[in-house]
Amino acid sequence: MASESDHMTSGTTGGVVTRFAPSPTGYLHLGGARTALFNWLFARHHGGKALLRIEDTDAKRSTQDAIDKILEGLDWLGLDYDEEPVFQSQRADRHREVALALLESGDAYKCFATPEELEATRAEQRAAKQPMRYDGRWRDRDPGEAPEGTPYVVRLKTPTDGETVIQDAVQGEVRVANAEIDDYVLLRADGSPTYMLAVVVDDHDMGCTHIIRGDDHLNNAFRQLPIIHAMGWDAPVYAHVPLIHGADGAKLSKRHGAVGVEAYRDELGVLPEALFNYLLRLGWGHGDQEEFTKEQAIALFDIDAVGKSASRFDTKKLLNLNGHHIREADNARLAQLVADEQGADADVALLEQAMDVLKPRAKDVHELSDGARFLFAKRPLEMTEKAAKLLDEDGRARLVQISEALKAENNWTIEALEATTKALAERLELGLGKLAQPMRAALTGTTTSPGIFDVLVLLGREESLARIDAQATPNG
């Protein structure tokens, strides 16, 4: 075997090293985000390294925008990496070096078959309903038989007898007959390395000890191991995680709303810790526990608790979990998120003051923002249809009485305002709701809001009375 030249070994620590290796041909989708999360948590749990590799060898489809979105999505989820990202496209010379070493050792060979010959073979295999694979026509031939200057590819000489066995950390023991693995291409005719070669070389050079990825890559492991064995490298531990399905049991796709993680932030108003928590529970569990902090996840996560069956993505469950995380979140942080949605008129300090009464009612940041809109509404308030119905002749008459009672109250606190309003209701022999409902409509323009006395305190004496008086008259 030819000796290796100097190459990247900074990932090798003697401990656990994982990698997340997205292709920047699109957004960071849920499946990719969960793979990133599992790799990151496994490394953090074991005190190892979490590395990132951008597999950008498809120059036509890889874009800087996609790279930026992937990096932004990972950062938003709170996944940090121990080294700068490795860009696969910058390592083609190293990939070629390994292919040539395999050629020199006899573990690879030059194939001079033309595209036309290969297509004819595939047509015969299709007609005979046989698996379509390379027939090995140049495996044992002398390259000198090809006319000088004939283009060729370099193919791996895979084992033909016996079987390959993988002890997968998720799937258990998996066996594949070596005869099913054809001699695939390592270097194309233009000298460019293939994905299958590049992945193996990069995983080795980055010192990856564990390859955690979707189970759609399980077949790739059987194709990649012959390179590892031929080079005399240590095989990593494989852990192939089942895919995520939609609520209908079909593979998650765009029709299920399979979009980039930024869409869950921007369109659904999901907090990063909620998506982190939800992705963690898609295929992994710890007893009946549903809610995890990042610190708890690091302490508890290990690959042996990942299940073998596919997980089902459920938006309703995600939003329920998001509601829990909103209630747990810091008020100042939520106030800023809502202020960003509300625009320049939003008073961040007022929003922060309001969060304790807004949070229990919201499952996402958009609901939180909608619930806060009454704070900054301009008079005359725009009324919902239901709110307008409450402000009929009786409703307005009660607002006049409410206004008189509240103007006499100098102690503008929840307790004092509640006592004053209850006293008025008793004098009028009405239930408290008969006063609270028109008051809520006048103060917020809606029929749903935080507690009415919270609303009065948050709006303040002057604005509250101005809103009530504006609706207390027929032309309000």
C-alpha positions in Angstrom: 0.0 0.0 0.0 1.3 3.4 -0.9 2.1 5.6 2.1 -0.2 8.5 2.8 0.9 12.1 2.5 0.3 14.6 5.2 -3.4 15.2 5.5 -5.9 16.7 7.9 -6.0 14.8 11.3 -7.1 17.6 13.5 -10.3 15.8 14.3 -8.5 12.8 15.8 -8.5 13.1 19.6 -8.5 9.5 20.8 -12.2 10.1 21.8 -15.5 10.3 20.1 -15.5 12.4 16.9 -18.8 12.9 14.9 -19.5 14.9 11.8 -22.6 16.4 10.2 -22.1 16.6 6.4 -24.9 18.4 4.6 -25.0 19.0 0.8 -25.7 22.7 0.2 -28.2 22.1 -2.6 -31.1 23.4 -0.5 -32.3 24.3 3.0 -31.5 22.6 6.3 -34.6 20.3 6.4 -35.9 18.6 9.5 -34.3 15.3 8.8 -30.9 17.0 8.4 -31.4 19.1 11.5 -32.2 16.0 13.5 -29.1 14.2 12.1 -27.0 17.3 13.1 -28.6 17.3 16.5 -27.9 13.5 17.2 -24.3 13.9 16.1 -23.8 17.0 18.2 -25.4 15.5 21.3 -23.5 12.2 21.0 -20.2 14.1 20.8 -21.1 16.4 23.7 -22.4 13.6 25.9 -19.1 11.7 25.4 -16.9 14.7 25.7 -15.7 14.4 22.1 -15.6 16.6 19.1 -18.5 17.6 16.8 -17.3 18.5 13.3 -19.1 20.0 10.3 -18.4 19.2 6.6 -20.0 20.9 3.7 -20.3 18.4 0.8 -20.3 20.9 -2.0 -18.8 18.8 -4.8 -21.9 19.2 -6.9 -20.8 22.6 -8.3 -24.0 23.1 -10.4 -26.4 22.7 -7.5 -24.4 23.9 -4.5 -25.0 27.6 -3.7 -23.6 30.1 -1.3 -27.1 30.9 -0.2 -27.8 27.3 0.8 -24.5 27.2 2.7 -25.4 30.4 4.5 -28.9 29.0 5.3 -27.5 25.7 6.7 -25.0 27.5 8.9 -27.7 30.0 10.1 -30.1 27.1 10.8 -27.5 25.2 12.8 -26.5 28.3 14.8 -30.2 29.1 15.5 -30.7 25.6 16.9 -27.7 26.2 19.2 -25.4 23.6 17.5 -21.8 24.8 17.6 -18.8 23.0 16.2 -15.3 22.5 17.5 -13.4 23.4 14.3 -14.1 25.5 11.2 -16.2 23.7 8.5 -14.4 21.5 6.0 -15.4 22.1 2.4 -15.3 18.9 0.4 -14.7 20.7 -2.9 -11.3 21.9 -1.6 -10.0 18.4 -1.0 -10.2 16.9 -4.5 -6.4 16.5 -4.6 -6.4 14.4 -1.5 -9.3 12.3 -2.8 -7.4 11.6 -6.0 -4.3 10.7 -4.0 -6.2 7.9 -2.3 -7.7 6.6 -5.5 -4.2 6.5 -7.1 -2.9 4.6 -4.0 -5.7 2.1 -4.4 -4.8 1.8 -8.1 -1.1 1.2 -7.3 -1.9 -1.5 -4.7 -4.2 -3.4 -7.0 -7.4 -2.6 -5.1 -8.6 -0.4 -7.9 -8.3 -0.6 -11.7 -8.7 1.4 -14.9 -11.9 0.8 -16.8 -12.0 1.8 -20.4 -15.6 0.9 -21.1 -17.4 3.5 -23.2 -20.7 5.1 -22.1 -22.4 3.3 -25.1 -21.0 -0.1 -24.0 -22.2 0.4 -20.4 -25.7 1.5 -21.6 -26.0 -1.6 -23.8 -25.2 -3.7 -20.8 -27.8 -1.9 -18.7 -30.4 -2.4 -21.4 -29.7 -6.2 -21.4 -30.0 -6.3 -17.6 -33.2 -4.4 -17.8 -34.6 -6.7 -20.4 -33.6 -9.7 -18.3 -35.0 -8.1 -15.2 -31.6 -8.3 -13.5 -30.1 -5.8 -11.1 -28.3 -3.1 -13.0 -24.7 -3.1 -12.1 -21.3 -2.9 -13.8 -20.3 -6.3 -15.2 -16.6 -6.1 -14.3 -15.4 -6.3 -17.9 -12.1 -4.5 -17.2 -11.6 -5.9 -13.7 -8.9 -8.4 -14.7 -7.8 -7.1 -18.1 -4.5 -5.5 -19.0 -4.9 -1.8 -19.3 -2.4 -2.1 -22.2 -5.2 -3.6 -24.3 -6.9 -0.2 -24.6 -5.8 2.0 -27.4 -3.4 4.7 -26.3 -5.2 7.9 -25.2 -8.5 6.1 -24.5 -10.5 7.8 -21.7 -10.9 5.7 -18.5 -12.4 5.8 -15.1 -10.9 4.3 -11.9 -13.1 1.6 -10.3 -12.8 0.0 -6.9 -12.1 -3.7 -7.0 -14.7 -4.9 -4.5 -14.8 -8.4 -2.9 -16.9 -10.9 -4.8 -17.1 -13.7 -2.3 -18.6 -13.9 1.1 -20.5 -11.2 2.8 -19.9 -7.9 4.7 -21.4 -7.6 8.2 -22.0 -4.3 10.0 -22.9 -4.1 13.7 -24.9 -1.0 13.4 -25.5 0.9 16.6 -29.1 1.5 15.7 -30.1 -1.2 13.2 -28.2 -4.1 14.9 -26.4 -6.7 12.8 -26.9 -6.1 9.0 -25.4 -8.4 6.3 -25.0 -7.9 2.6 -23.5 -10.4 0.1 -20.4 -9.0 -1.4 -21.6 -10.1 -4.9 -24.3 -7.4 -4.6 -21.8 -4.6 -4.5 -20.4 -3.7 -7.9 -17.1 -2.2 -8.8 -18.1 1.4 -8.6 -16.3 4.5 -9.9 -13.8 6.3 -7.7 -12.4 8.8 -10.3 -14.3 9.9 -13.3 -12.8 10.2 -16.7 -12.0 13.8 -16.1 -10.1 12.9 -13.0 -12.7 14.2 -10.6 -13.4 12.1 -7.5 -16.9 10.7 -6.8 -19.0 11.3 -3.8 -18.5 7.7 -2.5 -14.7 8.1 -2.5 -14.7 11.7 -1.1 -16.9 10.8 1.9 -14.7 7.9 3.0 -11.5 9.9 2.7 -12.9 12.9 4.5 -14.4 10.8 7.3 -11.0 9.2 7.8 -8.9 12.4 7.6 -11.3 14.2 10.0 -10.8 11.3 12.5 -14.5 10.4 12.6 -15.1 7.6 15.0 -18.9 7.4 14.6 -21.0 8.0 11.5 -24.5 8.9 12.5 -26.8 9.5 9.5 -30.2 8.6 8.0 -30.8 4.9 7.2 -31.2 5.8 3.6 -27.3 5.8 3.7 -27.1 2.2 5.1 -26.3 0.7 1.7 -23.5 3.3 1.3 -21.8 1.8 4.3 -21.4 -1.5 2.5 -19.9 0.3 -0.5 -17.6 2.5 1.6 -16.1 -0.3 3.8 -14.1 -1.9 1.0 -12.2 1.4 0.6 -11.5 1.5 4.3 -10.3 -2.1 4.4 -8.2 -1.7 1.3 -6.5 1.4 2.8 -5.9 -0.4 6.1 -7.9 2.2 8.0 -10.0 1.6 11.1 -13.7 1.4 10.3 -16.0 3.8 12.2 -19.0 2.8 14.2 -22.1 3.2 12.1 -25.4 4.3 13.4 -28.2 4.6 10.8 -31.2 6.5 12.1 -34.7 5.8 10.7 -36.2 8.6 8.6 -38.9 11.0 9.7 -42.3 10.4 8.2 -45.4 12.7 8.0 -48.4 12.2 10.2 -49.9 9.9 7.4 -46.9 7.5 7.7 -45.4 8.5 4.3 -41.8 9.8 4.0 -41.7 13.4 5.0 -41.9 15.6 1.9 -42.9 19.1 0.8 -46.6 18.1 0.8 -46.2 17.5 4.6 -44.7 21.0 4.9 -41.1 19.7 4.9 -39.3 23.1 4.8 -36.1 24.5 6.2 -35.8 25.1 9.9 -35.9 28.9 9.3 -39.5 28.4 8.2 -40.5 27.0 11.6 -39.0 30.1 13.1 -40.4 32.6 10.7 -43.7 31.1 9.6 -44.7 29.0 12.7 -43.1 31.2 15.3 -41.3 28.3 16.9 -38.5 28.9 19.4 -35.1 27.2 18.7 -35.2 25.3 22.1 -38.6 23.9 21.2 -37.5 22.6 17.8 -34.4 21.2 19.5 -36.5 19.5 22.1 -39.0 18.2 19.5 -36.3 16.8 17.1 -34.6 15.1 20.1 -37.8 13.2 20.8 -38.2 12.1 17.1 -36.7 8.7 17.5 -35.1 9.0 20.9 -36.6 8.8 24.3 -35.9 8.8 28.0 -38.7 7.1 29.8 -41.9 9.2 29.6 -40.1 12.6 29.8 -41.1 14.9 27.0 -39.5 18.2 27.9 -35.7 18.6 27.9 -33.3 21.5 28.3 -30.1 21.4 26.3 -28.1 20.5 29.4 -30.5 17.6 30.2 -30.3 16.4 26.6 -26.4 16.4 26.7 -26.5 14.5 30.0 -29.0 11.9 28.9 -28.5 11.3 25.1 -26.9 8.2 23.8 -27.3 6.4 20.6 -28.5 3.1 22.1 -31.8 4.8 23.0 -32.5 5.6 19.3 -35.4 3.4 18.0 -35.4 1.3 14.8 -38.7 2.5 13.5 -39.5 5.7 11.6 -40.8 8.7 13.6 -43.8 10.7 12.7 -43.7 14.5 12.5 -46.7 16.2 14.0 -47.0 20.0 13.8 -49.6 20.1 16.6 -47.3 18.3 19.0 -44.5 20.7 18.0 -46.6 23.7 18.8 -47.8 22.3 22.1 -44.2 21.8 23.1 -43.4 25.3 21.8 -46.1 26.7 24.1 -44.3 25.1 27.1 -41.0 26.6 26.0 -42.6 30.0 25.6 -43.9 29.8 29.2 -40.4 28.9 30.3 -38.6 31.6 28.2 -37.1 34.8 29.5 -39.5 37.7 29.3 -37.0 40.2 27.9 -36.0 37.8 25.1 -39.7 37.2 24.2 -40.4 40.9 24.3 -37.7 41.6 21.8 -39.0 38.8 19.5 -42.5 40.3 19.6 -41.1 43.9 19.2 -39.3 42.7 16.0 -42.7 41.5 14.7 -44.6 44.6 15.8 -42.3 47.1 14.3 -41.0 50.5 15.3 -44.0 51.4 17.5 -43.5 48.6 19.9 -42.4 49.5 23.4 -40.0 46.7 24.5 -40.3 47.6 28.2 -44.1 47.5 28.1 -43.9 44.1 26.3 -41.6 42.7 28.9 -44.0 43.9 31.6 -46.9 42.2 29.8 -45.2 38.8 29.1 -46.3 37.1 32.3 -49.9 37.5 31.3 -49.4 37.0 27.5 -47.3 33.9 27.7 -49.9 31.4 29.1 -52.2 32.1 26.2 -49.7 31.6 23.3 -48.3 28.5 21.5 -46.1 30.4 19.2 -44.4 33.8 18.8 -47.0 35.0 16.3 -49.8 34.3 18.8 -47.8 36.1 21.4 -47.5 39.0 19.1 -51.2 39.0 18.2 -52.0 38.9 21.9 -49.9 42.0 22.5 -51.3 44.1 19.7 -53.9 45.8 21.9 -51.0 47.4 23.8 -50.1 49.6 20.8 -53.5 49.9 19.1 -54.5 53.5 18.0 -57.8 55.0 18.8 -60.4 54.5 17.5 -59.8 50.8 17.9 -60.7 48.5 15.1 -63.3 46.0 16.4 -63.7 42.4 15.6 -67.2 41.4 14.6 -67.7 39.6 18.0 -66.4 42.6 19.9 -68.6 45.0 18.0 -71.7 43.0 19.0 -70.8 43.5 22.7 -70.9 47.2 22.2 -74.6 47.5 21.6 -76.8 50.0 23.4 -76.6 48.1 26.7 -72.9 47.5 26.4 -72.2 51.2 25.9 -74.4 52.2 28.8 -72.4 49.9 31.0 -69.2 51.4 29.8 -70.4 54.8 30.9 -71.0 53.4 34.4 -67.6 51.6 34.4 -65.9 54.8 33.4 -67.4 56.8 36.2 -66.4 54.1 38.8 -62.9 53.8 37.5 -62.3 57.5 37.4 -63.0 57.6 41.1 -60.3 54.9 41.7 -56.9 56.5 42.3 -55.1 53.3 43.2 -54.5 51.8 39.7 -53.6 48.3 40.7 -55.1 44.9 39.8 -56.5 44.4 43.3 -58.1 47.9 43.6 -59.5 47.8 40.0 -61.0 44.4 40.6 -62.6 45.5 43.9 -64.0 48.6 42.3 -65.5 46.7 39.3 -66.9 43.9 41.5 -68.6 46.6 43.7 -70.2 48.2 40.7 -71.4 44.8 39.5 -73.0 44.2 42.9 -74.7 47.6 42.8 -76.1 46.9 39.3 -77.0 43.3 40.3 -75.0 42.0 37.4 -72.4 39.2 37.0 -68.9 40.4 36.7 -68.8 39.1 33.1 -71.5 41.5 32.0 -69.1 44.4 32.8 -65.9 42.7 31.8 -67.0 41.7 28.3 -67.9 45.2 27.0 -64.8 46.6 28.8 -62.6 44.0 27.1 -64.1 44.9 23.7 -63.5 48.6 24.3 -59.9 48.2 25.6 -58.6 45.6 23.1 -61.0 45.5 20.1 -61.4 41.8 20.7 -63.3 39.3 22.9 -60.1 37.5 24.0 -57.3 39.0 26.0 -55.3 38.5 29.3 -57.3 39.2 32.4 -59.2 42.4 32.2 -57.6 44.0 35.2 -54.1 43.1 33.8 -55.1 44.9 30.7 -56.2 48.0 32.6 -52.9 48.1 34.5 -50.8 47.5 31.3 -52.6 50.2 29.3 -52.4 52.6 32.3 -55.1 54.9 33.7 -55.1 57.6 31.0 -55.2 55.2 27.9 -57.7 52.8 29.6 -60.2 55.6 30.4 -59.7 57.1 26.9 -60.5 53.8 25.2 -63.5 53.1 27.4 -64.9 56.7 26.9 -64.3 56.4 23.1 -66.7 53.4 23.0 -69.1 54.6 25.6 -70.8 57.1 23.2 -72.9 56.0 20.2 -70.3 57.5 17.8 -67.3 55.9 19.6 
